[in-house]
Every structure is written in C-alpha cells, then in structure tokens.
C-alpha cells in the first residue's frame, strides 16, 4: 500500500474515478495541446439513479428530510421583524446640535423601544463641547421629554438605550482625535460584538462635511472588510449650495466612499404617505392607465409652513426657499409622481426612474424665469391669531434682505407620458397653515350631458395629503337625492389614523432604519442631486441678474404674493384651497 503525496493545497483525485496510467504526466497525453480534457464516453449512470420525474422528486424529498436543520438564533431571526439590522455602531457627528436633539436621537430611541435595533448596538455622539457620557445622557433625556414621539418616556427602554450611548469630544480638524476614534470603534467590536459595522451620520453644518469625510478616509474608517463589516455614511441636506459646490462635494465624498456606501438624506422621502405613493401608483391597476397626459390636466404640489425662520436667520439668509425646499423636497415629490414604473422595487431601479424625470424637466432660463417662477418674502401679519414679525425683522436677518421665503414655479416634464402637462410647485413660510399636499387634477369630461343641473361639478381630483393629517382624497360628481338631476361634487376620503388605528413612524425612524439595513431606496443619488441643482441654479442666476425685488410682497398669514396667483391663472387654472 502506497501513500499518496501531492503539493499542498491541491485536491486528491476522486476515489470513484482512478487515474489512468500515465494520465497527468508531461508528454503522455494523446490529445492535442490546448484542447480541454473531455471524457471519450459519458460516465455510466448508477443503477439506482432516479430516471423519472417521480423518482427525482422522491429522491430529493428524502434528502431534504435527512438534512440536519440549521440552528437559528430566535432573538435575531424568526421571532422579531425581518427589518432588524445587523449589530452596528452609529457615529453621530454634530451630536450636540439641534437636529440630533429634535430628530436623530428621538428616532433612535423609538427604534430601540420597538425592538427594531439589534441588541449589539452602540451610539457614539461626536461634538466639540465638553461632555461626559453621563452629562450627555442627561441632556438627551431633557430633549426626549420635549421631542420624543411617544410620551411618557419608557424608563426601562431609556435606561437600556443609554447604556449603549457614549460621547466623544472631537474637533473635526483634529487628526489625532480621529485616530483615537478609530481605536475606540475597534474596541467596541471586541467588547460589544458590533462586528465592524459602522454608520457615520453627519448632522453638522454643511461646511464640515468635506473635512469629516477626509478624516474618516485618512484613518481607514471607510474600508469594508472581506469577512463582514460594512461602512456607510449618511449626509444631511443641504447637499451643496449650488451646482458647482454639489459636484465638488460629490467628488470629495467619492474619493473616500463608494456611491453604494453614501446615503444623502431627505426626510420628506421617509414620510409614510410619500412611501405609500409608490404603492398607490404601482399597486393599484385602476390608476396607472390614467396616470398620463391624456387624462391629467395638471399637477399641484404644495409645501406650506406656518412658522417663520425660528431663530435660524443667518442660516436662512444663505439658503432661501429655493435651496431649502425647491431643490430637494419639491423636486423629489414631483419625481415620485411623474416617474415611470421601475423594473424592480430595488434602490437603483427606483432611483434610475427618478433621475429620468428630473433630466426631462425643461430648465427655465433668462426671461423665461420671470414668466414661470415667482418669489416672495413675508412681511408682518397674523398667523393662528398671533401677531408675527416680517422676515426682515427676524433676528440675524439683513433689514434689506432679498432672500425669498416663498417660491412658486411652473415646470414641464418633457417626456412621452407628461408632455404638455404643467407641474405647479409652491412652498413658503408664514402661510396660513402647515400642509403638504400633491393634487392630481384630471381633465374635464369631453361632453357635458347634465347641462340642466343647478350646479356644475368640478373636474375629478385626487389629493394626496402628506402632512399633517396623512391620507388620500378622491373628488367626483354625484347626483343629489331628489326628483331632478342635480349634480354636485362629493369626496371619498381615506386617512391613515382611522384606517389603521396606528401611529405612523417618524420619517427619521424610517430613514435611519433603512440606512442600517442598507436599503438606499429613499435616499438620493449623486447624479440626482446634481440634476436637481441644474434646474434651480439657472433660476437663482436669473434672480441675481434681475433688479432688486419689491420685498416684502405678501403678508404673513396669507397664501403668498399675488404674482403666484397670476402665474397659474394665466393658464386658466387656480391654486387648490387647502
């Protein structure tokens, strides 16, 4: 009996097929060089091999029964929801800022309270202020009393959540501080079982984005491990100040992180009704056939706010309504309304279709801006029975400010589905109420049969309310009970609160959970951001070349300047009363 010797790492020949004498030795093959070694005759089928379909099914069924069942962890899979992400560390830059206090940490607490975060989870707050872990937790507790969605605070859940919360003082230009941060995150992997998974959340001033990304890349915190361990980064809006700065920031981020690791957040896309818009459109066969220029007259998208600048005068002076809402929220909602059905409900397929819509928008330029875009600024007035200041009287605002607090635009999507259908977009501060709505106005019936009716019904309308009372309303004509034929407009109204009797999650809860799960469907891609800036930039440029505006031009508590009404009335239409 001989012992086989072979080089390390090579496989032995199968015992069932012994090597022929001389096979595998140099110069002994009878086949031409370069030809594959194919057997001259197929191997004989074993006598007991399944031949019929029934035999094949029974054979496989027997193997399935004999296979040992894998042991699953019931705490991670099976008993809880499938949307529980992997163990991870969330590093929150700007942890002492307003956004962290009002939105990010309350959303994380709510996810923890509802068992949607893994047990092996750590929150590392990063800021410039001096805090210990205990003092930072105490300050966050005070914020939770004000901003948590569910009150009162669940003491047991909060206690277990704060055990996973710590604070690091770090200047964003301090290289040594980022080195220490990398070592501490490695320690969490060993001590807390976070497995190298890290989500970096940038809730800082936009001017700090580039420096933080560069430092993360320098210490290698962007590198994903082959044996597991993902790295992702969430970047808050505004993503750039104009097209040039957005391109530059995309390049800075792209030097460190791959595009699939980058999550540009727009909280409007996390709202329940916005997400339901996709189901409404593509999950119901009665709407898709009429969702086009043959049946829809025009679309109105309104984002109205009753508040002013809320102490953020210096920030808003550099932003304005066009950068703060038009470039992101309004164009995002428009793209969801106008997009074609994606091939699959996956992130890239969904975002591909959204980008196509934005690319199809005809960019207003020069004199066209004066005809299709209106800007405004609120003056003193009354909102909710309260006397309020005008924008120029707000703290940290230039008394001669030309910053717009209102913008209305008429945009056209030049593609096969929407050619000739105008999209009217408007947003403003200090309007009568807080409301966000998408109104789909259908065309009038081609022939009026009921001309003798005392009242003429309005054309059909589909209104999708995004906030505050989320729901969908459909308006249509119906006969008034009685002997005559009188037609009146009536509505069918669906609201989330009454239909499901559950609270909708906050947008930040949805988006943070998606980022931890690696689902980028509701986040914007680099090309999408740049295409949106390509629409807004010419508008801002035309305003810069024009004469100074006559501001203020609308009273606080009104629905905006008269020019906005004229914008839509020139087309024989009017703004929907919300």
Secondary structure, 3 states (H helix, E strand, C coil): CCCCCCCCCCCCCCCCCCCCCCCCCCCCCCCCCCCCCCCCCCCCCCCCCCCCHHHHHHHHHHHHHHCCCCCCCCCCCCCCCCCCCCCEEEEEECCCCHHHHHHHHHHHHHHHHCCCCCCCEEEEEEECCCCCHHHHHHHHHHHHHHHCCCCCCCHHHHHHHHCCEEEEECCCCCHHHHHHHHHHHHHHHHHHCCCCCEEEEECCCHHHHHHHHHHHHHCCCCCCCCCCCCEEEEECCCCCCCHHHHHHHHHHHHCCCCHHHEEECCHHHHCHHHHHHHHHHHCCHHHHCCCCCCCEEEEEEEEECCCCCCCCHHHHHCCHHHHHHHHHHHHHHHHHHHCCCCCCCCHHHHHHHHHHHHHCECCCCCHHHHHHEEEECEECEEECCEEECCHHHCCCCCCCCCCCCEEEEEEEECCCCCCCCEEEEEEECCCCCCEEEEEEEECCCCCCCCCCCCCCCCCCEEEEEEECCCEEEEEEEEECCCCCCCEEEEEEEEEHHHHHCCCCCCHHHHHHHHHHHCCCCCCECHHHHHHHHHHHHHHHHHHHHCCCCCCCCEECCCCCCHHHHHHHHCCCCCCCCC
